[in-house]
């Protein structure tokens, strides 16, 4: 029967695999609802809308994901809907499931994923695409959307990578771009109404209803044509899909205080990558870093109020028992009331061993008062800053307006206040970058160590330099840029490593961590690819590709070989190859695979900002300066929402009289 638990078949298999606890479920604050929670209509029509939510990576990576956790709670609050979670299974369990004919399952009710109405996938990175195919295949869901029938779930993608879903378009029924809270409720309503009416028109009618909202992209209703040289000629709605829009709009939640989720965060049973309770303090960023897709696609800035943050922290601590609270955003120190937030929370939880952290801190937004509030009740760990570019010239190109003196002044204050370890994050392969730009990272790190020794009077000062490869992303000014090749990236990083090691004064105090250029090239293929790349993804998966975001599982050679075979044998791929998708620079008039997905950003403005980057011209943050016409606010009917509110946090804590009241409210 649909919805029955698979636990009796699954349990014996867990004795054969590593980390079986990740498949057990039953975490604190998890939910298992009755399969028919919504009941039936007068004619026996099914009224329950059932979501299986998947983060396509291992449990330890997926379970702390805020996006999935929020949607899980939002859906389960509805009396006529339910949501359960599923994650990518490790290869050992995949083999055991196949041998025992046990399908992909949810960790909450251990129900078959194929029994659900919708399978929602949250893609924060493109390197999870092969894991999607594994899950579909294990679930018994046809890989290709065109092969699915009325009894198969609607496979719908979200997350940042969904802003260009074209590489996985063949495997998706639909995609949602932007914020998911209201979007999943809209989809739930449409599915419920369709089921209550007796499922008229079958799967196609349901997809048409979703597409006609203007906020759900159904790739199967769009036709793509190509020019002889391989470029896209046009993406247009299919003639047999009336009412489907030419462009699909992004969803934007404006009043974050009205969406205080998660109210009861999940507490993992197994160790996860983030052992803390997190609160998103604002959404969006207008700093305008030209490489940053997250900052571009989440505009405008919308702050949660200081009192809203305080209530979420209080409720979350009462519900979880965590001892660390992460204040999340793309640049948390930019919140207009961050000083009052951190001081208020530090005062509220003083003596409780409750620590605060800002996972993302800009050099020019950091100060010692802020850092001291963050560490008042917790341990003092290392500080991480992201100058991104090694030279001031390249930082003008990427619009990361942090000077070397800004960084030195900041680390001087930190080392002088007792910190001993600083981590600096940079990128390699940025547009217009030269060897000299990268080698200046070594000089900058040396100055950091020199400064730390001088202000602290100590020799045990450390600085870790971490380098990531730059990958051009859709909906950014760099979406037209050519990507630096593997050999060039690796050669540049070798020179930097040699320069650091050659510094006899400071080299032994500088740690150096980097990724070679190979994963970045494949990420580049997947991030800016079109529908033809889906054939490569499937070929890699069939060749054994799994968990490509993990270095021990990633195989560059497999990706290159499969890409060569697909591009050489498929007539539709004439004129394209791996370099065509990655290291090639695009022209202004080229139709990009994601142009029909509206992030709110005006394409002409993005091109102008790309030209400004080439001219090394910075752009201001429109939070504090006049609008510079990126297009988001007028196009989406939104606006920047920042404080200050002038409110303060009351000293109510979960250790005092407020605990029972808060638990009752939750």
C-alpha positions as CSV (number, residue, x, y, z in Angstrom):
1,X,0.0,0.0,0.0
2,X,1.3,3.5,-0.8
3,X,2.7,5.2,2.3
4,X,3.6,2.1,4.1
5,X,6.9,2.0,6.0
6,X,9.8,0.2,4.5
7,X,11.6,-0.2,7.8
8,X,11.2,-3.9,8.1
9,X,13.0,-4.4,4.8
10,X,15.5,-1.6,5.4
11,X,16.6,-2.4,8.9
12,X,18.6,-5.6,8.1
13,X,20.5,-3.7,5.4
14,X,21.8,-1.1,7.9
15,X,24.0,-3.7,9.6
16,X,26.0,-3.9,6.3
17,X,26.8,-0.2,5.9
18,X,28.9,2.6,7.4
19,X,27.1,5.2,9.6
20,X,23.7,3.5,9.6
21,X,22.4,6.1,12.1
22,X,22.1,8.6,9.3
23,X,19.2,6.5,7.8
24,X,17.3,5.9,11.0
25,X,15.4,9.1,11.4
26,X,13.6,10.1,14.6
27,X,15.6,13.3,15.2
28,X,14.4,15.8,17.8
29,X,11.7,18.0,16.2
30,X,11.2,15.7,13.2
31,X,7.7,14.9,12.0
32,X,5.9,11.8,10.8
33,X,2.2,12.5,9.9
34,X,-0.6,10.2,9.0
35,X,-0.5,9.4,5.3
36,X,-4.1,10.6,4.9
37,X,-3.8,13.6,7.1
38,X,-5.8,15.7,4.7
39,X,-8.6,13.1,4.4
40,X,-10.8,12.5,1.4
41,X,-13.5,14.5,-0.4
42,X,-17.2,13.6,-0.6
43,X,-16.5,11.5,-3.7
44,X,-13.5,9.9,-2.2
45,X,-11.0,12.3,-3.8
46,X,-7.6,12.4,-2.2
47,X,-7.0,15.7,-0.4
48,X,-3.5,15.2,1.1
49,X,-0.6,16.8,-0.7
50,X,2.6,14.9,0.0
51,X,6.1,16.2,-0.4
52,X,9.4,14.3,-0.3
53,X,12.1,16.9,0.2
54,X,15.7,16.0,-0.8
55,X,19.0,17.6,-0.3
56,X,21.1,15.7,-2.8
57,X,24.1,15.0,-0.6
58,X,25.0,12.9,2.4
59,X,22.9,13.2,5.6
60,X,25.7,15.0,7.4
61,X,25.7,17.7,4.8
62,X,22.0,17.9,4.1
63,X,20.4,17.7,7.5
64,X,21.6,21.2,8.7
65,X,20.5,22.9,5.4
66,X,18.3,25.8,6.3
67,X,16.3,25.8,3.1
68,X,15.1,22.2,3.4
69,X,14.5,22.6,7.1
70,X,12.3,25.7,6.5
71,X,10.2,24.1,3.8
72,X,9.8,20.9,5.9
73,X,8.3,22.9,8.7
74,X,6.2,25.2,6.5
75,X,4.5,22.3,4.7
76,X,4.0,20.2,7.8
77,X,2.2,23.1,9.6
78,X,-0.6,22.6,7.0
79,X,-3.3,20.2,8.2
80,X,-3.8,19.0,4.6
81,X,-0.2,18.4,3.7
82,X,2.9,16.5,4.8
83,X,6.6,16.6,4.1
84,X,9.3,14.1,4.8
85,X,13.1,14.2,4.0
86,X,15.4,12.1,2.0
87,X,19.1,12.3,1.3
88,X,21.6,10.8,-1.0
89,X,22.6,7.3,0.2
90,X,26.3,6.3,0.3
91,X,27.4,3.8,-2.4
92,X,27.5,1.0,0.1
93,X,23.8,1.4,0.9
94,X,23.0,2.0,-2.7
95,X,24.4,-1.4,-3.6
96,X,22.5,-3.0,-0.7
97,X,19.2,-1.4,-1.7
98,X,19.5,-2.5,-5.3
99,X,20.3,-6.1,-4.3
100,X,17.3,-6.2,-1.9
101,X,15.0,-4.3,-4.2
102,X,14.3,-1.7,-1.6
103,X,13.6,1.8,-3.1
104,X,14.8,5.3,-2.2
105,X,13.2,6.1,1.1
106,X,12.5,9.0,3.5
107,X,14.2,9.1,6.8
108,X,11.1,10.3,8.6
109,X,8.5,7.6,7.9
110,X,10.8,5.3,5.8
111,X,8.3,5.5,3.0
112,X,9.0,5.0,-0.6
113,X,9.9,8.3,-2.4
114,X,7.8,7.2,-5.4
115,X,4.6,7.2,-3.2
116,X,4.8,11.0,-2.8
117,X,3.0,13.5,-5.0
118,X,6.1,15.7,-5.3
119,X,9.9,15.2,-5.0
120,X,11.4,18.6,-4.2
121,X,15.2,18.8,-4.7
122,X,17.2,21.7,-3.2
123,X,20.3,22.3,-5.3
124,X,22.8,24.6,-3.6
125,X,25.6,23.3,-5.8
126,X,25.7,21.8,-9.3
127,X,27.9,18.9,-8.2
128,X,24.9,17.2,-6.7
129,X,23.3,16.4,-10.1
130,X,24.5,12.8,-10.4
131,X,23.1,12.2,-6.9
132,X,19.7,13.2,-8.2
133,X,19.8,10.5,-10.9
134,X,20.8,7.9,-8.3
135,X,17.8,8.9,-6.2
136,X,15.4,8.8,-9.1
137,X,16.7,5.4,-10.3
138,X,16.5,3.9,-6.8
139,X,13.0,5.3,-6.3
140,X,11.8,3.6,-9.5
141,X,11.0,7.0,-11.0
142,X,11.9,7.3,-14.8
143,X,15.0,9.4,-15.2
144,X,13.5,11.5,-18.0
145,X,10.5,13.6,-17.3
146,X,8.9,12.7,-20.7
147,X,8.8,9.0,-19.6
148,X,6.9,9.6,-16.3
149,X,3.2,8.7,-15.9
150,X,0.4,9.9,-13.7
151,X,1.6,7.7,-10.8
152,X,5.1,9.2,-10.6
153,X,5.9,12.2,-8.4
154,X,6.4,15.7,-9.9
155,X,10.1,16.2,-9.7
156,X,10.7,19.9,-8.9
157,X,14.0,21.7,-8.2
158,X,14.9,24.7,-6.2
159,X,17.9,26.3,-4.6
160,X,20.6,28.6,-6.1
161,X,21.5,26.2,-8.9
162,X,17.9,26.2,-10.0
163,X,18.5,29.7,-11.5
164,X,19.9,27.7,-14.4
165,X,18.2,24.3,-14.4
166,X,18.9,23.7,-18.1
167,X,21.6,21.0,-17.6
168,X,19.1,18.9,-15.7
169,X,16.0,20.0,-17.6
170,X,15.5,16.5,-19.0
171,X,15.3,15.0,-15.5
172,X,13.0,17.7,-14.0
173,X,9.3,18.3,-14.3
174,X,9.6,21.8,-12.9
175,X,11.8,24.3,-11.1
176,X,11.2,27.2,-8.8
177,X,13.6,30.1,-8.7
178,X,13.9,32.3,-5.6
179,X,12.5,32.0,-2.1
180,X,10.6,28.8,-1.4
181,X,8.3,29.5,1.6
182,X,5.3,30.9,-0.3
183,X,6.1,29.1,-3.5
184,X,5.7,25.6,-1.9
185,X,2.4,26.6,-0.4
186,X,1.2,27.8,-3.8
187,X,2.2,24.5,-5.4
188,X,0.6,22.6,-2.5
189,X,-2.7,24.4,-3.2
190,X,-2.6,23.7,-6.9
191,X,-1.9,20.0,-6.3
192,X,-4.6,19.7,-3.7
193,X,-7.2,21.3,-5.9
194,X,-6.3,19.1,-8.8
195,X,-6.5,16.0,-6.7
196,X,-9.8,17.1,-5.2
197,X,-11.2,17.5,-8.7
198,X,-10.3,13.9,-9.6
199,X,-7.0,14.7,-11.3
200,X,-8.5,16.1,-14.5
201,X,-6.1,15.9,-17.5
202,X,-3.6,13.9,-15.7
203,X,0.0,14.9,-15.2
204,X,0.1,17.3,-18.1
205,X,-2.8,19.3,-16.8
206,X,-1.2,19.6,-13.4
207,X,2.1,20.8,-14.9
208,X,0.1,23.3,-17.1
209,X,-1.6,24.7,-14.0
210,X,1.8,25.1,-12.3
211,X,3.4,26.8,-15.3
212,X,0.6,29.2,-15.9
213,X,1.2,30.8,-12.4
214,X,4.2,32.4,-14.0
215,X,6.4,31.3,-11.1
216,X,7.0,27.7,-11.9
217,X,9.3,26.7,-14.8
218,X,8.3,23.6,-16.6
219,X,11.1,22.8,-19.1
220,X,9.0,20.4,-21.1
221,X,6.8,23.3,-22.2
222,X,9.7,25.2,-23.7
223,X,11.5,24.5,-27.0
224,X,15.2,25.3,-27.6
225,X,16.7,25.9,-31.0
226,X,20.4,26.2,-31.8
227,X,22.5,28.1,-34.4
228,X,25.0,26.2,-36.6
229,X,27.9,27.4,-34.4
230,X,26.4,25.8,-31.3
231,X,25.0,28.9,-29.7
232,X,21.3,29.0,-28.6
233,X,19.0,30.7,-31.2
234,X,15.9,30.9,-29.1
235,X,14.1,29.5,-26.1
236,X,10.3,29.8,-26.5
237,X,7.1,28.3,-25.1
238,X,5.9,25.3,-27.0
239,X,2.9,26.0,-29.3
240,X,1.0,23.2,-27.6
241,X,1.3,24.8,-24.2
242,X,-1.1,27.7,-24.2
243,X,-0.8,30.2,-21.4
244,X,2.8,29.4,-20.5
245,X,4.8,32.6,-20.1
246,X,7.9,33.6,-22.1
247,X,9.7,34.3,-18.8
248,X,9.4,32.8,-15.4
249,X,9.6,35.1,-12.4
250,X,11.6,34.7,-9.2
251,X,9.8,34.4,-5.9
252,X,10.7,36.9,-3.2
253,X,9.5,36.8,0.4
254,X,9.5,40.4,1.7
255,X,8.5,40.4,5.4
256,X,10.9,37.9,7.0
257,X,9.4,38.5,10.4
258,X,6.2,36.9,9.1
259,X,8.2,33.7,8.3
260,X,10.1,32.9,11.5
261,X,11.3,29.5,10.4
262,X,12.5,27.1,11.4
263,X,10.7,27.4,14.7
264,X,11.8,24.0,15.9
265,X,15.1,23.2,14.2
266,X,16.1,19.6,13.6
267,X,18.7,18.2,16.0
268,X,20.7,15.5,14.0
269,X,21.3,12.1,15.5
270,X,24.5,11.7,13.6
271,X,27.4,14.2,13.4
272,X,26.8,16.9,10.8
273,X,28.8,19.7,9.3
274,X,27.1,22.3,11.4
275,X,26.5,21.5,15.1
276,X,24.6,24.6,15.9
277,X,21.2,26.3,15.8
278,X,21.0,28.9,13.0
279,X,18.9,32.0,12.5
280,X,18.9,33.9,9.2
281,X,19.1,37.5,10.2
282,X,18.7,39.0,6.7
283,X,18.3,37.8,3.2
284,X,19.9,39.3,0.1
285,X,23.0,41.4,-0.5
286,X,23.7,44.6,-2.5
287,X,27.4,44.9,-2.0
288,X,27.7,44.1,-5.6
289,X,30.5,41.6,-5.7
290,X,30.6,40.7,-9.3
291,X,31.5,37.0,-8.9
292,X,28.8,36.3,-6.2
293,X,25.7,34.6,-7.6
294,X,24.1,34.4,-4.2
295,X,24.3,38.2,-3.7
296,X,22.9,38.9,-7.1
297,X,20.0,36.5,-7.2
298,X,18.7,37.1,-3.6
299,X,18.3,40.9,-4.0
300,X,16.8,43.0,-2.5
301,X,18.1,43.1,1.1
302,X,15.5,42.2,3.6
303,X,16.4,42.4,7.3
304,X,14.7,40.5,10.1
305,X,14.0,42.8,13.0
306,X,16.1,42.7,16.2
307,X,13.1,41.5,18.1
308,X,12.2,38.9,15.5
309,X,15.8,37.6,15.7
310,X,15.6,37.5,19.4
311,X,12.4,35.5,19.4
312,X,13.7,33.0,16.9
313,X,16.9,32.5,18.9
314,X,15.0,32.0,22.1
315,X,12.5,29.6,20.6
316,X,15.2,27.6,18.8
317,X,17.3,27.2,21.9
318,X,14.3,26.0,23.9
319,X,13.5,23.5,21.2
320,X,17.0,22.1,20.5
321,X,19.4,22.5,23.4
322,X,22.2,23.7,21.1
323,X,25.0,25.8,22.7
324,X,25.9,27.8,19.6
325,X,23.8,30.1,17.6
326,X,24.8,31.0,14.0
327,X,23.6,34.4,12.8
328,X,23.3,33.6,9.1
329,X,23.3,35.8,6.0
330,X,25.6,36.5,3.1
331,X,27.4,39.2,5.2
332,X,26.0,39.2,8.7
333,X,28.0,42.1,10.0
334,X,26.1,44.3,7.5
335,X,22.8,44.1,9.4
336,X,21.9,47.6,10.4
337,X,21.5,46.6,14.0
338,X,24.2,44.0,14.3
339,X,25.9,45.7,17.3
340,X,22.6,45.8,19.2
341,X,21.8,42.2,18.2
342,X,25.1,40.7,19.3
343,X,25.2,42.7,22.6
344,X,21.6,42.0,23.4
345,X,22.0,38.2,22.8
346,X,25.3,38.1,24.7
347,X,23.7,39.9,27.6
348,X,20.6,37.6,27.5
349,X,22.7,34.4,27.5
350,X,25.6,35.4,29.6
351,X,26.6,32.6,31.9
352,X,24.8,30.0,29.9
353,X,27.6,28.7,27.7
354,X,25.6,29.9,24.7
355,X,28.0,31.1,22.0
356,X,27.3,33.3,19.0
357,X,28.9,33.1,15.6
358,X,28.9,35.1,12.3
359,X,29.8,32.6,9.6
360,X,30.3,35.4,7.1
361,X,32.2,38.6,8.1
362,X,33.5,41.3,5.8
363,X,36.8,42.9,6.6
364,X,35.4,46.4,6.5
365,X,32.4,45.4,8.7
366,X,34.4,43.8,11.5
367,X,35.4,45.5,14.8
368,X,36.7,44.2,18.1
369,X,33.6,45.2,20.0
370,X,31.5,43.0,17.7
371,X,34.0,40.1,18.0
372,X,34.1,40.4,21.8
373,X,30.3,40.2,22.0
374,X,30.4,37.1,19.8
375,X,32.9,35.3,22.1
376,X,31.7,36.6,25.5
377,X,29.8,33.3,26.3
378,X,31.7,30.9,24.0
379,X,35.2,29.9,23.0
380,X,37.5,32.2,21.1
381,X,38.1,30.5,17.7
382,X,39.9,31.7,14.6
383,X,38.6,34.6,12.5
384,X,37.9,34.2,8.8
385,X,37.9,37.1,6.3
386,X,37.5,37.0,2.5
387,X,39.5,39.6,0.6
388,X,38.9,37.3,-2.5
389,X,41.5,39.1,-4.6
390,X,45.2,39.3,-3.9
391,X,45.8,42.8,-5.3
392,X,43.8,46.0,-5.0
393,X,43.5,46.1,-8.8
394,X,41.8,42.7,-9.0
395,X,39.5,43.7,-6.0
396,X,38.4,46.7,-8.1
397,X,37.6,44.3,-10.9
398,X,35.4,42.1,-8.7
399,X,34.0,45.1,-6.8
400,X,35.3,43.8,-3.5
401,X,36.3,47.2,-2.2
402,X,38.6,46.2,0.7
403,X,42.0,47.8,0.7
404,X,45.2,46.2,2.0
405,X,45.3,48.8,4.8
406,X,41.7,47.9,5.7
407,X,42.8,44.2,6.1
408,X,46.0,45.1,8.0
409,X,44.1,47.4,10.4
410,X,41.5,44.7,11.0
411,X,43.9,41.9,11.7
412,X,46.0,44.2,13.9
413,X,43.0,44.8,16.1
414,X,42.2,41.1,16.2
415,X,45.7,40.0,17.1
416,X,46.1,42.8,19.6
417,X,42.8,41.7,21.3
418,X,44.1,38.2,21.8
419,X,43.4,36.2,18.6
420,X,46.2,34.0,17.4
421,X,44.7,32.6,14.1
422,X,43.3,34.3,11.1
423,X,42.1,32.6,7.9
424,X,42.0,34.5,4.6
425,X,40.0,33.3,1.7
426,X,40.9,34.2,-1.9
427,X,40.0,33.1,-5.4
428,X,42.2,32.2,-8.4
429,X,41.2,32.6,-12.0
430,X,39.2,35.9,-11.7
431,X,38.7,37.8,-14.9
432,X,41.7,39.9,-16.0
433,X,43.8,38.2,-13.3
434,X,47.6,37.9,-13.8
435,X,50.3,35.9,-12.0
436,X,51.2,39.1,-10.2
437,X,47.7,39.5,-8.8
438,X,47.9,36.1,-7.3
439,X,51.5,36.4,-6.0
440,X,50.5,39.4,-4.0
441,X,48.5,37.0,-1.8
442,X,51.9,35.8,-0.4
443,X,53.0,39.4,0.3
444,X,49.7,40.2,2.0
445,X,49.9,37.1,4.1
446,X,53.4,38.0,5.1
447,X,52.2,41.5,6.2
448,X,49.5,39.9,8.3
449,X,52.0,37.7,10.2
450,X,54.3,40.6,10.6
451,X,51.5,42.8,12.0
452,X,50.3,40.1,14.3
453,X,53.7,39.6,15.8
454,X,54.2,43.3,16.3
455,X,50.9,44.1,18.0
456,X,50.8,41.0,20.1
457,X,54.4,40.6,21.0
458,X,54.2,36.9,20.3
459,X,55.7,34.5,17.7
460,X,52.8,31.9,17.7
461,X,50.8,34.0,15.2
462,X,49.2,32.0,12.4
463,X,47.5,32.8,9.1
464,X,45.9,30.3,6.8
465,X,45.5,31.2,3.1
466,X,42.7,29.3,1.5
467,X,42.3,29.4,-2.3
468,X,39.2,28.5,-4.3
469,X,38.9,28.5,-8.1
470,X,36.6,31.1,-9.6
471,X,33.6,29.7,-11.5
472,X,31.5,32.2,-13.6
473,X,27.9,31.9,-12.6
474,X,24.5,32.8,-14.2
475,X,22.8,36.1,-13.4
476,X,26.1,37.8,-12.5
477,X,28.2,40.4,-14.4
478,X,30.8,37.6,-14.9
479,X,28.3,35.3,-16.7
480,X,30.0,36.2,-20.0
481,X,33.6,35.6,-18.7
482,X,35.9,32.9,-19.9
483,X,37.0,30.5,-17.2
484,X,40.7,29.9,-16.5
485,X,41.8,26.5,-17.7
486,X,43.0,23.7,-15.4
487,X,46.6,23.9,-16.4
488,X,46.8,27.7,-16.0
489,X,45.0,27.5,-12.6
490,X,47.3,24.8,-11.3
491,X,50.5,26.6,-12.6
492,X,49.4,29.9,-10.9
493,X,48.7,28.1,-7.6
494,X,52.1,26.4,-7.7
495,X,53.8,29.7,-8.1
496,X,51.9,31.1,-5.1
497,X,52.8,28.0,-3.0
498,X,56.5,28.4,-3.9
499,X,56.4,32.1,-3.0
500,X,54.9,31.4,0.4
501,X,57.4,28.6,1.2
502,X,60.3,30.8,0.0
503,X,59.6,33.5,2.6
504,X,62.0,32.6,5.4
505,X,60.6,35.2,7.8
506,X,56.9,34.3,7.7
507,X,56.4,31.2,5.5
508,X,56.4,28.7,8.3
509,X,53.6,30.7,10.0
510,X,51.4,30.7,6.8
511,X,49.2,27.7,6.1
512,X,48.2,27.1,2.4
513,X,45.1,25.3,1.3
514,X,43.8,25.1,-2.2
515,X,41.7,23.2,-4.7
516,X,43.2,22.3,-8.0
517,X,41.5,23.5,-11.2
518,X,39.7,20.3,-12.1
519,X,36.5,20.4,-10.0
520,X,36.0,24.1,-11.0
521,X,36.0,23.3,-14.7
522,X,33.3,20.7,-14.2
523,X,31.3,23.0,-12.0
524,X,31.7,25.6,-14.7
525,X,30.3,23.2,-17.3
526,X,27.3,22.5,-15.1
527,X,26.7,26.1,-13.9
528,X,26.6,27.7,-17.4
529,X,25.5,24.6,-19.5
530,X,22.4,24.2,-21.5
531,X,20.2,21.2,-22.1
532,X,22.8,19.3,-24.1
533,X,25.0,19.0,-20.9
534,X,22.3,16.8,-19.4
535,X,23.5,14.0,-21.7
536,X,27.0,14.3,-20.2
537,X,25.5,14.2,-16.7
538,X,23.6,11.0,-17.5
539,X,26.7,9.5,-19.1
540,X,28.8,10.2,-16.1
541,X,26.2,8.8,-13.8
542,X,25.9,5.6,-15.8
543,X,29.7,5.3,-15.7
544,X,29.6,5.3,-11.8
545,X,29.6,9.1,-11.0
546,X,28.4,9.8,-7.5
547,X,29.0,12.4,-4.8
548,X,31.0,14.7,-7.2
549,X,31.3,17.3,-4.5
550,X,33.5,15.0,-2.5
551,X,37.1,14.9,-3.6
552,X,37.5,11.2,-2.9
553,X,34.6,10.4,-5.2
554,X,35.1,13.1,-7.9
555,X,36.8,11.9,-11.1
556,X,37.8,14.7,-13.5
557,X,38.9,12.0,-16.0
558,X,35.5,10.5,-16.1
559,X,33.8,13.8,-16.7
560,X,36.2,14.7,-19.5
561,X,35.9,11.3,-21.2
562,X,32.1,11.3,-21.0
563,X,31.9,14.9,-22.3
564,X,34.1,14.1,-25.3
565,X,32.1,11.0,-26.1
566,X,28.7,12.8,-25.9
567,X,29.8,15.9,-27.8
568,X,31.5,13.9,-30.5
569,X,28.6,11.5,-31.1
570,X,25.5,13.6,-30.7
571,X,24.5,15.6,-33.8
572,X,22.7,18.2,-31.6
573,X,26.1,18.9,-30.0
574,X,27.9,20.0,-33.2
575,X,30.3,22.8,-32.5
576,X,30.5,22.4,-28.7
577,X,33.0,20.8,-26.4
578,X,34.1,21.2,-22.8
579,X,36.2,24.4,-23.5
580,X,33.2,25.9,-25.4
581,X,31.2,25.8,-22.2
582,X,33.9,26.8,-19.8
583,X,36.9,28.8,-21.1
584,X,35.1,30.6,-23.9
585,X,34.0,34.2,-23.4
586,X,30.4,35.0,-24.4
587,X,29.4,38.0,-26.5
588,X,26.8,40.6,-25.5
589,X,24.1,39.4,-27.9
590,X,24.4,35.7,-27.2
591,X,21.3,34.0,-25.9
592,X,22.3,32.5,-22.5
593,X,20.6,29.3,-21.4
594,X,19.0,31.0,-18.4
595,X,17.7,34.2,-20.1
596,X,14.1,33.1,-19.9
597,X,14.3,32.8,-16.1
598,X,13.8,36.3,-14.5
599,X,16.0,37.0,-11.5
600,X,14.9,40.6,-11.6
601,X,18.3,41.7,-12.7
602,X,18.3,43.7,-16.0
603,X,20.6,42.0,-18.5
604,X,21.7,45.3,-19.9
605,X,22.8,46.4,-16.4
606,X,24.7,43.2,-15.9
607,X,26.5,43.8,-19.2
608,X,27.3,47.4,-18.2
609,X,28.7,46.1,-14.9
610,X,30.8,43.6,-16.7
611,X,32.3,46.4,-18.8
612,X,32.8,48.4,-15.6
613,X,34.7,45.4,-14.2
614,X,37.0,45.3,-17.3
615,X,37.6,49.1,-16.7
616,X,38.3,48.4,-13.0
617,X,35.5,50.7,-11.9
618,X,33.7,49.9,-8.6
619,X,30.0,50.3,-7.8
620,X,28.5,51.4,-4.5
621,X,26.2,49.4,-2.2
622,X,22.7,50.7,-3.0
623,X,21.6,50.1,0.6
624,X,23.2,53.4,1.5
625,X,23.4,55.2,-1.8
626,X,21.0,56.1,-4.6
627,X,19.6,53.3,-6.8
628,X,21.9,52.3,-9.7
629,X,19.1,50.6,-11.7
630,X,20.0,46.9,-11.4
631,X,16.3,46.3,-12.1
632,X,15.2,44.1,-9.2
633,X,13.0,46.5,-7.2
634,X,10.9,47.9,-10.0
635,X,10.7,44.7,-12.0
636,X,9.7,42.5,-9.0
637,X,7.7,45.1,-7.1
638,X,10.1,44.8,-4.1
639,X,12.2,47.2,-2.1
640,X,15.2,47.2,0.2
641,X,14.1,46.7,3.8
642,X,16.6,47.7,6.5
643,X,16.5,49.1,10.0
644,X,17.3,50.4,12.5
645,X,14.0,49.7,14.3
646,X,15.2,51.3,17.6
647,X,13.9,48.2,19.5
648,X,15.9,46.3,22.1
649,X,16.0,42.7,23.3
650,X,14.4,41.9,26.7
651,X,16.4,39.7,29.1
652,X,14.0,36.7,28.8
653,X,15.9,33.4,28.5
654,X,15.2,29.7,28.2
655,X,17.0,29.2,31.5
656,X,14.5,31.4,33.2
657,X,10.7,31.8,33.5
658,X,10.3,32.1,29.7
659,X,11.1,28.5,28.9
660,X,7.7,26.9,29.4
661,X,5.9,29.8,27.7
662,X,8.1,29.6,24.7
663,X,7.8,25.8,24.4
664,X,4.0,26.2,24.6
665,X,4.1,28.8,21.8
666,X,6.2,26.5,19.6
